[in-house]
Amino acid sequence: MASRLSPRPEWIRSAVRAISPYTPGEQPKIKGLIKLNTNENPYPPAPQVLESIKQAVDGRLRLYPNPRAQRLREALARHHGVPADHVMVGNGSDELLALATRAFVEPLPVKGRVTEPAASTIQFWVPSYSLYPVLASIHGARLNPVALAPDYGIPSLAAMRREGAWDFKAALSLVTTPNAPTGRGYATATLASLCRAQDGVVILDEAYADFASEHAIELVRKMPNVIISRTFSKSYSLCFQRIGYFIGHPALIQALDGIRDSYNVNGLGQVAAEATLKHGAYYRANFRRIIRLREQVSASLIAEGFEVLPSQTNFLFARPPGVAAKQWFEGLRKHKILVRWFASEGLSDRLRVTIGSESEMDAFLTAVRRLRRRLA
């Protein structure tokens, strides 16, 4: 029997009570829905990866995994051409982003304590990954969301200094590149200028880098304040296993390593990620397949009257013609197709559409054409 008593509000931190939690994409509750709302790779892991996982389901399940995911760290170091002490593995990149807020940012000062405002500042561009403000609020940091340029690009340093919104002394700056939810890619030279001008740590969140024309890992070798964040979820079809990693200066990695949870990366995930790195050709073929389909779907949507932003990711960000994006979102759902609609200010006129398989995108475009005749 459930208790009728309620906990007192003061038992929960005021900052936690005030948080609006991160909202993930809808998970299907009925059969037959085509899921184009969470940017998952439509193709399965390499067969050899699946076999490696199956072979690891044995008596070792009773044992703790390697606490530092050392073999995977070393494999990632070889993969990216950096020393192993430059790499840290986490329970998805989200765990590592949370650790970075704790390692590099002072919480806002309590009564009787003095802290420089910049030391408590986490900043990020908007729109971008909506988990960032949640992590900052949980930690009790000062949030500094800064609007991207009207074309969703990063403003020039001169414009940033003139407008004064961006804090070049912020303890932690989070930059999603390529950006989500817009799909916009950023040139490495632009990112280098930003990182060079920053006093604090900059995390370049490259969750979608394998679908882009360039990446910024070279900046880790040039600047000690830069960390690259990567994940096995988007490109490598391992969302279920939750494996992410950071690449950065060993002093920063050591600080993060010192505050992570013990055994933070599950053993089957370590096995799956190690096996994945051995079969790059399979995944690179899938990247090319997704990129090719992305461009085809973009052209088809434009032909149907959509305004589609150029994408460097595995999704498209588009403004539909005619009626409001919400009506398109609801209409597509009636056709058993899930896409992402952001109700937030400034994004409510667009839909984000994950690039699925060829058959899924055919079904999506068929639904779009039918809805256009009815809605536009």
Secondary structure, DSSP 8 states (H G I E B T S, - for coil): --------GGGS-HHHHT-----------STT-EE-SS---SS---HHHHHHHHHH-SGGGGS---TT-HHHHHHHHHHHTS-GGGEEEEEHHHHHHHHHHHHH------TT----GGGGEEEEEESS-THHHHHHHHHT-EEEEEE--TTS----HHHHHHH--S-TT-SEEEEESS-TTT-----HHHHHHHHHH-SSEEEEE-TTGGGSS---THHHHH-TTEEEEEESSTTTS-GGG-EEEEEE-HHHHHHHHTTS-TT-S-HHHHHHHHHHHT-HHHHHHHHHHHHHHHHHHHHHHHHTT-EE---SSSEEEEE-SSS-HHHHHHHHHHTTEE-EE--STTTTT-EEEE---HHHHHHHHHHHHHHHHHH-
